[in-house]
Amino acid sequence: MRNTVLHRLLEGFTVEASGHLAADTAGGAEMPFEVVEQRGGSASLYCYRPLTGDFIRGRMPALAALSSHGPAVAALIECEATDVYLSEQGETRIPTDPRARATAALGAFLCAVFAERSEFGFEPAHFESAYAELEHTLYEGHCTATVVAPVLGVALDPDTTEIQLGDGLSLIRGDVLGDAPDEAVWGDGEEPNVLAVLAVHQERSSRLPAVSARSRFRRLLTALRLFERGGYAIGPVAWARTEAGNWRPVAIGASGRPRLLTLIRATQEDELRAFCDLVTRRRPGGGELSWALARFEMGCERLAPFEALTDYLLALRALLEPEGPSSGRLAQRLAVICAPSEQRARLSERTARAIALERAVITGLHNGETGVDALVDELSEHLRAILRDALCGHLDADLVGVADDLLASAAAIP
């Protein structure tokens, strides 16, 4: 088996489709047959052959409503040779749209599993035979390389085992990948880690995609930090292999301080998927926003919150105080963008306190007074909100102009 994720998703769909088709036949749906001639000795024999493919194809619209259909189609979209598979299965009209082609390939695969059978009980041997034929077509001369790394600080809904993020990247609950390394799946707690899983279809002679995985996992971490408040990190070690080969450790590097567990709910899956795609497409390549995002992530990776204070203030100054700290405009501009009118004075005071605290941290006079961590976390959350809204296009790139216009409007109100 070369692609364990594809195998698992197709098996889940086949099992669910099997139950649906069996219920149809039990409810009176008739299987069409054709009469075929078989020569035996000097006499011709005639027998009935079930037209299982026609029966299944006529029910594909209903099968598309099954919960396992979407993930199976998404997995096939990632495969490059579904057109070859459809051709080998005798299909003459092959869709050009990737999703339509993957949907057609899923239907052809289901027909192959139940070929010439008039009953729809799930039989593992038939499934494995059809799957082996599918993989042979999809991966001849190619292989699937997989890299996994624990994503710390994230939990999935109990009923959610996987969130597909596109281009071979997924978040998967570790215990679902039965052959994943224990070091990746299990941490200090009793619950399995959520794993970032990158599956890449490549030439067999190619090296493991460690560099690509580092970049993709890093972008995923950025998206998570902007998507939802929390303390996230990618484990310092990932594991990689090709197909069913042995797992090899791959250094990823330290990347954060996981402090609390943030639950990604099932209702947030589509939003997270879209947000990850948006961050990838709109991640700034330079300028103040790019620099501020980098400082924000540096702050997220400090061991203690108060150590991140300067990172967060530098990021905010780059976005909101280009005149320099001596202008004293940061607190007001941050407050007018991030707080409703009745709370602006409080936020302005909290920001001024954070600025004063920075000097104590720099000089080593910070004495661990209570409330400091909460203050730094509050500042971090406002910065996260600004960065997220600016990247999404909800805030104009000229943040100083936005803030000053709001301040002018507030001043004009008697």
Contacts in CASP RR format, 6 or more apart in sequence:
PFRMAT RR
TARGET T0000
AUTHOR 0000-0000-0000
METHOD contacts of the structure
MODEL  1
MRNTVLHRLLEGFTVEASGHLAADTAGGAEMPFEVVEQRGGSASLYCYRP
LTGDFIRGRMPALAALSSHGPAVAALIECEATDVYLSEQGETRIPTDPRA
RATAALGAFLCAVFAERSEFGFEPAHFESAYAELEHTLYEGHCTATVVAP
VLGVALDPDTTEIQLGDGLSLIRGDVLGDAPDEAVWGDGEEPNVLAVLAV
HQERSSRLPAVSARSRFRRLLTALRLFERGGYAIGPVAWARTEAGNWRPV
AIGASGRPRLLTLIRATQEDELRAFCDLVTRRRPGGGELSWALARFEMGC
ERLAPFEALTDYLLALRALLEPEGPSSGRLAQRLAVICAPSEQRARLSER
TARAIALERAVITGLHNGETGVDALVDELSEHLRAILRDALCGHLDADLV
GVADDLLASAAAIP
1 7 0 8 1.000
1 131 0 8 1.000
1 135 0 8 1.000
1 243 0 8 1.000
1 244 0 8 1.000
2 135 0 8 1.000
2 139 0 8 1.000
2 143 0 8 1.000
2 144 0 8 1.000
2 243 0 8 1.000
2 244 0 8 1.000
3 75 0 8 1.000
3 135 0 8 1.000
3 138 0 8 1.000
3 139 0 8 1.000
3 144 0 8 1.000
3 199 0 8 1.000
3 243 0 8 1.000
4 146 0 8 1.000
4 177 0 8 1.000
4 179 0 8 1.000
5 75 0 8 1.000
5 170 0 8 1.000
5 172 0 8 1.000
5 197 0 8 1.000
5 199 0 8 1.000
6 75 0 8 1.000
6 76 0 8 1.000
6 79 0 8 1.000
6 135 0 8 1.000
7 131 0 8 1.000
8 176 0 8 1.000
9 68 0 8 1.000
9 71 0 8 1.000
9 72 0 8 1.000
9 75 0 8 1.000
10 72 0 8 1.000
10 75 0 8 1.000
10 106 0 8 1.000
10 109 0 8 1.000
10 131 0 8 1.000
10 134 0 8 1.000
11 127 0 8 1.000
11 131 0 8 1.000
12 68 0 8 1.000
12 72 0 8 1.000
13 66 0 8 1.000
13 68 0 8 1.000
13 69 0 8 1.000
13 71 0 8 1.000
13 72 0 8 1.000
13 106 0 8 1.000
13 110 0 8 1.000
14 110 0 8 1.000
14 113 0 8 1.000
14 122 0 8 1.000
14 127 0 8 1.000
15 68 0 8 1.000
15 122 0 8 1.000
16 66 0 8 1.000
16 67 0 8 1.000
16 68 0 8 1.000
17 63 0 8 1.000
17 66 0 8 1.000
17 68 0 8 1.000
17 110 0 8 1.000
18 114 0 8 1.000
18 120 0 8 1.000
18 121 0 8 1.000
18 122 0 8 1.000
19 120 0 8 1.000
19 121 0 8 1.000
19 122 0 8 1.000
20 59 0 8 1.000
20 62 0 8 1.000
20 63 0 8 1.000
20 66 0 8 1.000
21 55 0 8 1.000
21 56 0 8 1.000
21 59 0 8 1.000
21 63 0 8 1.000
21 114 0 8 1.000
21 120 0 8 1.000
22 119 0 8 1.000
22 120 0 8 1.000
22 121 0 8 1.000
24 59 0 8 1.000
25 31 0 8 1.000
25 119 0 8 1.000
25 120 0 8 1.000
29 55 0 8 1.000
31 50 0 8 1.000
31 51 0 8 1.000
31 52 0 8 1.000
31 55 0 8 1.000
31 118 0 8 1.000
32 50 0 8 1.000
32 51 0 8 1.000
32 54 0 8 1.000
32 55 0 8 1.000
33 48 0 8 1.000
33 49 0 8 1.000
33 50 0 8 1.000
33 51 0 8 1.000
34 48 0 8 1.000
34 49 0 8 1.000
34 51 0 8 1.000
35 46 0 8 1.000
35 47 0 8 1.000
35 48 0 8 1.000
35 49 0 8 1.000
36 46 0 8 1.000
36 47 0 8 1.000
36 48 0 8 1.000
36 49 0 8 1.000
37 44 0 8 1.000
37 45 0 8 1.000
37 46 0 8 1.000
38 44 0 8 1.000
38 45 0 8 1.000
38 46 0 8 1.000
38 47 0 8 1.000
39 45 0 8 1.000
49 116 0 8 1.000
50 116 0 8 1.000
50 117 0 8 1.000
50 118 0 8 1.000
52 111 0 8 1.000
52 114 0 8 1.000
52 115 0 8 1.000
52 116 0 8 1.000
52 117 0 8 1.000
52 118 0 8 1.000
53 111 0 8 1.000
53 114 0 8 1.000
53 115 0 8 1.000
56 63 0 8 1.000
56 107 0 8 1.000
56 110 0 8 1.000
56 111 0 8 1.000
56 114 0 8 1.000
57 107 0 8 1.000
57 111 0 8 1.000
60 103 0 8 1.000
60 107 0 8 1.000
63 69 0 8 1.000
63 110 0 8 1.000
64 70 0 8 1.000
64 103 0 8 1.000
69 106 0 8 1.000
71 162 0 8 1.000
71 164 0 8 1.000
72 106 0 8 1.000
73 99 0 8 1.000
73 102 0 8 1.000
73 103 0 8 1.000
73 106 0 8 1.000
74 102 0 8 1.000
74 164 0 8 1.000
74 166 0 8 1.000
75 164 0 8 1.000
76 82 0 8 1.000
76 102 0 8 1.000
76 105 0 8 1.000
76 106 0 8 1.000
77 98 0 8 1.000
77 99 0 8 1.000
77 102 0 8 1.000
78 166 0 8 1.000
78 167 0 8 1.000
78 168 0 8 1.000
78 199 0 8 1.000
78 201 0 8 1.000
79 102 0 8 1.000
79 105 0 8 1.000
79 138 0 8 1.000
79 201 0 8 1.000
80 138 0 8 1.000
80 142 0 8 1.000
80 201 0 8 1.000
81 137 0 8 1.000
81 138 0 8 1.000
81 139 0 8 1.000
81 140 0 8 1.000
82 101 0 8 1.000
82 102 0 8 1.000
82 104 0 8 1.000
82 105 0 8 1.000
82 138 0 8 1.000
83 94 0 8 1.000
83 101 0 8 1.000
84 137 0 8 1.000
84 138 0 8 1.000
85 105 0 8 1.000
85 108 0 8 1.000
85 109 0 8 1.000
85 134 0 8 1.000
85 137 0 8 1.000
85 138 0 8 1.000
86 94 0 8 1.000
86 101 0 8 1.000
86 104 0 8 1.000
86 105 0 8 1.000
86 108 0 8 1.000
87 94 0 8 1.000
88 137 0 8 1.000
89 108 0 8 1.000
89 111 0 8 1.000
89 112 0 8 1.000
91 104 0 8 1.000
91 108 0 8 1.000
94 101 0 8 1.000
94 104 0 8 1.000
95 101 0 8 1.000
95 103 0 8 1.000
95 104 0 8 1.000
109 130 0 8 1.000
109 131 0 8 1.000
109 134 0 8 1.000
112 130 0 8 1.000
112 133 0 8 1.000
112 134 0 8 1.000
113 126 0 8 1.000
113 127 0 8 1.000
113 130 0 8 1.000
114 120 0 8 1.000
114 126 0 8 1.000
115 130 0 8 1.000
117 126 0 8 1.000
139 201 0 8 1.000
141 203 0 8 1.000
141 204 0 8 1.000
142 201 0 8 1.000
142 202 0 8 1.000
142 203 0 8 1.000
142 204 0 8 1.000
143 201 0 8 1.000
143 202 0 8 1.000
143 203 0 8 1.000
143 204 0 8 1.000
143 242 0 8 1.000
143 243 0 8 1.000
144 199 0 8 1.000
144 200 0 8 1.000
144 201 0 8 1.000
144 202 0 8 1.000
144 242 0 8 1.000
144 243 0 8 1.000
145 199 0 8 1.000
145 200 0 8 1.000
145 202 0 8 1.000
145 206 0 8 1.000
145 208 0 8 1.000
145 209 0 8 1.000
145 240 0 8 1.000
145 241 0 8 1.000
145 242 0 8 1.000
145 243 0 8 1.000
146 197 0 8 1.000
146 198 0 8 1.000
146 199 0 8 1.000
146 200 0 8 1.000
146 240 0 8 1.000
146 241 0 8 1.000
146 242 0 8 1.000
147 197 0 8 1.000
147 198 0 8 1.000
147 200 0 8 1.000
147 208 0 8 1.000
147 209 0 8 1.000
147 210 0 8 1.000
147 213 0 8 1.000
147 238 0 8 1.000
147 239 0 8 1.000
147 240 0 8 1.000
147 250 0 8 1.000
148 177 0 8 1.000
148 180 0 8 1.000
148 181 0 8 1.000
148 184 0 8 1.000
148 195 0 8 1.000
148 196 0 8 1.000
148 197 0 8 1.000
148 198 0 8 1.000
148 238 0 8 1.000
148 239 0 8 1.000
148 240 0 8 1.000
149 184 0 8 1.000
149 195 0 8 1.000
149 196 0 8 1.000
149 213 0 8 1.000
149 217 0 8 1.000
149 234 0 8 1.000
149 235 0 8 1.000
149 237 0 8 1.000
149 238 0 8 1.000
149 239 0 8 1.000
149 252 0 8 1.000
150 184 0 8 1.000
150 185 0 8 1.000
150 187 0 8 1.000
150 193 0 8 1.000
150 194 0 8 1.000
150 195 0 8 1.000
150 196 0 8 1.000
150 234 0 8 1.000
150 235 0 8 1.000
151 171 0 8 1.000
151 193 0 8 1.000
151 194 0 8 1.000
151 195 0 8 1.000
151 196 0 8 1.000
151 220 0 8 1.000
151 221 0 8 1.000
151 224 0 8 1.000
151 232 0 8 1.000
151 233 0 8 1.000
151 234 0 8 1.000
151 235 0 8 1.000
152 193 0 8 1.000
152 232 0 8 1.000
152 233 0 8 1.000
152 234 0 8 1.000
152 235 0 8 1.000
152 258 0 8 1.000
153 194 0 8 1.000
153 230 0 8 1.000
153 231 0 8 1.000
153 232 0 8 1.000
153 233 0 8 1.000
153 258 0 8 1.000
153 259 0 8 1.000
153 260 0 8 1.000
153 261 0 8 1.000
153 262 0 8 1.000
154 171 0 8 1.000
154 194 0 8 1.000
154 224 0 8 1.000
154 232 0 8 1.000
154 261 0 8 1.000
154 262 0 8 1.000
154 264 0 8 1.000
155 191 0 8 1.000
155 194 0 8 1.000
155 261 0 8 1.000
155 262 0 8 1.000
155 263 0 8 1.000
155 264 0 8 1.000
156 163 0 8 1.000
156 171 0 8 1.000
156 173 0 8 1.000
156 194 0 8 1.000
156 263 0 8 1.000
156 264 0 8 1.000
157 263 0 8 1.000
157 264 0 8 1.000
157 265 0 8 1.000
157 266 0 8 1.000
159 266 0 8 1.000
160 173 0 8 1.000
160 264 0 8 1.000
160 266 0 8 1.000
160 269 0 8 1.000
161 172 0 8 1.000
161 173 0 8 1.000
161 176 0 8 1.000
162 170 0 8 1.000
162 171 0 8 1.000
162 172 0 8 1.000
162 173 0 8 1.000
162 176 0 8 1.000
163 170 0 8 1.000
163 171 0 8 1.000
163 172 0 8 1.000
163 264 0 8 1.000
163 269 0 8 1.000
163 272 0 8 1.000
163 273 0 8 1.000
164 170 0 8 1.000
164 273 0 8 1.000
165 171 0 8 1.000
165 220 0 8 1.000
165 272 0 8 1.000
165 273 0 8 1.000
165 276 0 8 1.000
165 277 0 8 1.000
166 273 0 8 1.000
166 277 0 8 1.000
167 216 0 8 1.000
168 198 0 8 1.000
168 199 0 8 1.000
168 200 0 8 1.000
169 196 0 8 1.000
169 197 0 8 1.000
169 198 0 8 1.000
169 216 0 8 1.000
169 220 0 8 1.000
170 196 0 8 1.000
170 197 0 8 1.000
170 199 0 8 1.000
171 194 0 8 1.000
171 195 0 8 1.000
171 196 0 8 1.000
171 197 0 8 1.000
171 220 0 8 1.000
171 264 0 8 1.000
172 194 0 8 1.000
172 195 0 8 1.000
172 197 0 8 1.000
173 192 0 8 1.000
173 194 0 8 1.000
173 195 0 8 1.000
174 180 0 8 1.000
174 184 0 8 1.000
174 185 0 8 1.000
174 192 0 8 1.000
174 193 0 8 1.000
174 194 0 8 1.000
174 195 0 8 1.000
175 185 0 8 1.000
175 192 0 8 1.000
177 185 0 8 1.000
177 195 0 8 1.000
177 197 0 8 1.000
180 195 0 8 1.000
180 239 0 8 1.000
180 247 0 8 1.000
181 239 0 8 1.000
181 247 0 8 1.000
183 237 0 8 1.000
183 239 0 8 1.000
184 193 0 8 1.000
184 195 0 8 1.000
184 237 0 8 1.000
184 238 0 8 1.000
184 239 0 8 1.000
185 192 0 8 1.000
185 193 0 8 1.000
185 195 0 8 1.000
186 192 0 8 1.000
186 193 0 8 1.000
187 193 0 8 1.000
196 216 0 8 1.000
196 217 0 8 1.000
196 220 0 8 1.000
196 234 0 8 1.000
198 209 0 8 1.000
198 212 0 8 1.000
198 213 0 8 1.000
198 216 0 8 1.000
198 217 0 8 1.000
200 209 0 8 1.000
200 212 0 8 1.000
202 209 0 8 1.000
204 242 0 8 1.000
208 240 0 8 1.000
208 241 0 8 1.000
208 242 0 8 1.000
208 248 0 8 1.000
208 250 0 8 1.000
209 240 0 8 1.000
210 238 0 8 1.000
210 240 0 8 1.000
210 250 0 8 1.000
213 238 0 8 1.000
213 240 0 8 1.000
213 250 0 8 1.000
213 252 0 8 1.000
214 252 0 8 1.000
217 234 0 8 1.000
217 238 0 8 1.000
217 252 0 8 1.000
218 234 0 8 1.000
218 255 0 8 1.000
219 276 0 8 1.000
219 279 0 8 1.000
219 280 0 8 1.000
219 283 0 8 1.000
220 234 0 8 1.000
220 276 0 8 1.000
221 232 0 8 1.000
221 233 0 8 1.000
221 234 0 8 1.000
221 255 0 8 1.000
221 297 0 8 1.000
222 279 0 8 1.000
222 283 0 8 1.000
222 293 0 8 1.000
222 297 0 8 1.000
223 272 0 8 1.000
223 275 0 8 1.000
223 276 0 8 1.000
223 279 0 8 1.000
223 280 0 8 1.000
224 232 0 8 1.000
225 231 0 8 1.000
225 232 0 8 1.000
225 296 0 8 1.000
225 297 0 8 1.000
225 300 0 8 1.000
225 384 0 8 1.000
226 275 0 8 1.000
226 279 0 8 1.000
226 384 0 8 1.000
226 387 0 8 1.000
226 388 0 8 1.000
226 391 0 8 1.000
227 271 0 8 1.000
227 272 0 8 1.000
227 275 0 8 1.000
227 276 0 8 1.000
227 388 0 8 1.000
228 262 0 8 1.000
228 264 0 8 1.000
228 268 0 8 1.000
229 262 0 8 1.000
229 381 0 8 1.000
229 384 0 8 1.000
230 259 0 8 1.000
230 260 0 8 1.000
230 262 0 8 1.000
231 256 0 8 1.000
231 257 0 8 1.000
231 258 0 8 1.000
231 259 0 8 1.000
231 260 0 8 1.000
231 262 0 8 1.000
231 300 0 8 1.000
232 256 0 8 1.000
232 258 0 8 1.000
232 262 0 8 1.000
232 300 0 8 1.000
233 254 0 8 1.000
233 255 0 8 1.000
233 256 0 8 1.000
233 257 0 8 1.000
233 258 0 8 1.000
233 301 0 8 1.000
234 252 0 8 1.000
234 253 0 8 1.000
234 255 0 8 1.000
234 256 0 8 1.000
235 252 0 8 1.000
235 253 0 8 1.000
235 254 0 8 1.000
235 255 0 8 1.000
236 251 0 8 1.000
236 252 0 8 1.000
236 253 0 8 1.000
236 254 0 8 1.000
236 255 0 8 1.000
237 249 0 8 1.000
237 250 0 8 1.000
237 251 0 8 1.000
237 252 0 8 1.000
237 253 0 8 1.000
238 249 0 8 1.000
238 250 0 8 1.000
238 251 0 8 1.000
238 252 0 8 1.000
239 247 0 8 1.000
239 248 0 8 1.000
239 249 0 8 1.000
239 250 0 8 1.000
240 247 0 8 1.000
240 248 0 8 1.000
240 250 0 8 1.000
241 247 0 8 1.000
241 248 0 8 1.000
254 301 0 8 1.000
255 301 0 8 1.000
256 300 0 8 1.000
256 301 0 8 1.000
257 300 0 8 1.000
257 301 0 8 1.000
257 302 0 8 1.000
257 303 0 8 1.000
264 272 0 8 1.000
278 391 0 8 1.000
278 392 0 8 1.000
279 391 0 8 1.000
282 391 0 8 1.000
282 392 0 8 1.000
282 393 0 8 1.000
283 290 0 8 1.000
283 293 0 8 1.000
283 391 0 8 1.000
284 290 0 8 1.000
284 293 0 8 1.000
284 391 0 8 1.000
288 318 0 8 1.000
288 319 0 8 1.000
288 322 0 8 1.000
289 319 0 8 1.000
289 387 0 8 1.000
289 390 0 8 1.000
289 391 0 8 1.000
289 397 0 8 1.000
291 315 0 8 1.000
291 318 0 8 1.000
292 314 0 8 1.000
292 315 0 8 1.000
292 316 0 8 1.000
292 318 0 8 1.000
292 319 0 8 1.000
292 383 0 8 1.000
292 387 0 8 1.000
293 315 0 8 1.000
293 387 0 8 1.000
293 391 0 8 1.000
295 311 0 8 1.000
295 312 0 8 1.000
295 314 0 8 1.000
295 315 0 8 1.000
295 318 0 8 1.000
296 311 0 8 1.000
296 312 0 8 1.000
296 315 0 8 1.000
296 380 0 8 1.000
296 383 0 8 1.000
296 384 0 8 1.000
296 387 0 8 1.000
298 308 0 8 1.000
298 311 0 8 1.000
299 307 0 8 1.000
299 308 0 8 1.000
299 311 0 8 1.000
299 312 0 8 1.000
299 380 0 8 1.000
300 308 0 8 1.000
300 380 0 8 1.000
302 308 0 8 1.000
302 311 0 8 1.000
304 373 0 8 1.000
305 372 0 8 1.000
305 373 0 8 1.000
305 376 0 8 1.000
305 377 0 8 1.000
305 380 0 8 1.000
306 357 0 8 1.000
306 361 0 8 1.000
306 366 0 8 1.000
306 368 0 8 1.000
306 372 0 8 1.000
306 373 0 8 1.000
306 376 0 8 1.000
307 361 0 8 1.000
308 376 0 8 1.000
308 380 0 8 1.000
309 354 0 8 1.000
309 357 0 8 1.000
309 358 0 8 1.000
309 361 0 8 1.000
309 376 0 8 1.000
309 379 0 8 1.000
310 358 0 8 1.000
310 361 0 8 1.000
310 362 0 8 1.000
312 376 0 8 1.000
312 379 0 8 1.000
312 380 0 8 1.000
312 383 0 8 1.000
313 330 0 8 1.000
313 354 0 8 1.000
313 355 0 8 1.000
313 358 0 8 1.000
313 379 0 8 1.000
315 383 0 8 1.000
315 387 0 8 1.000
316 330 0 8 1.000
316 334 0 8 1.000
316 379 0 8 1.000
316 382 0 8 1.000
316 383 0 8 1.000
316 386 0 8 1.000
317 324 0 8 1.000
317 325 0 8 1.000
317 330 0 8 1.000
319 386 0 8 1.000
319 390 0 8 1.000
319 399 0 8 1.000
319 400 0 8 1.000
320 329 0 8 1.000
320 330 0 8 1.000
320 333 0 8 1.000
320 334 0 8 1.000
320 337 0 8 1.000
320 399 0 8 1.000
320 400 0 8 1.000
320 403 0 8 1.000
321 327 0 8 1.000
321 328 0 8 1.000
321 329 0 8 1.000
321 330 0 8 1.000
321 333 0 8 1.000
321 400 0 8 1.000
322 400 0 8 1.000
323 329 0 8 1.000
325 355 0 8 1.000
330 351 0 8 1.000
330 355 0 8 1.000
331 347 0 8 1.000
331 348 0 8 1.000
331 349 0 8 1.000
331 351 0 8 1.000
331 352 0 8 1.000
331 355 0 8 1.000
332 348 0 8 1.000
332 403 0 8 1.000
332 407 0 8 1.000
333 399 0 8 1.000
333 400 0 8 1.000
333 403 0 8 1.000
333 404 0 8 1.000
333 407 0 8 1.000
334 347 0 8 1.000
334 348 0 8 1.000
334 351 0 8 1.000
334 382 0 8 1.000
334 403 0 8 1.000
335 343 0 8 1.000
335 344 0 8 1.000
335 345 0 8 1.000
335 347 0 8 1.000
335 348 0 8 1.000
335 351 0 8 1.000
336 344 0 8 1.000
336 403 0 8 1.000
336 406 0 8 1.000
336 407 0 8 1.000
336 410 0 8 1.000
337 386 0 8 1.000
337 395 0 8 1.000
337 399 0 8 1.000
337 402 0 8 1.000
337 403 0 8 1.000
337 406 0 8 1.000
338 347 0 8 1.000
338 382 0 8 1.000
338 385 0 8 1.000
338 386 0 8 1.000
339 346 0 8 1.000
339 347 0 8 1.000
341 410 0 8 1.000
347 382 0 8 1.000
350 375 0 8 1.000
350 378 0 8 1.000
350 379 0 8 1.000
351 379 0 8 1.000
353 375 0 8 1.000
354 375 0 8 1.000
354 376 0 8 1.000
354 379 0 8 1.000
357 366 0 8 1.000
357 372 0 8 1.000
357 375 0 8 1.000
360 366 0 8 1.000
366 372 0 8 1.000
386 395 0 8 1.000
386 399 0 8 1.000
389 395 0 8 1.000
390 397 0 8 1.000
390 399 0 8 1.000
395 402 0 8 1.000
396 402 0 8 1.000
END
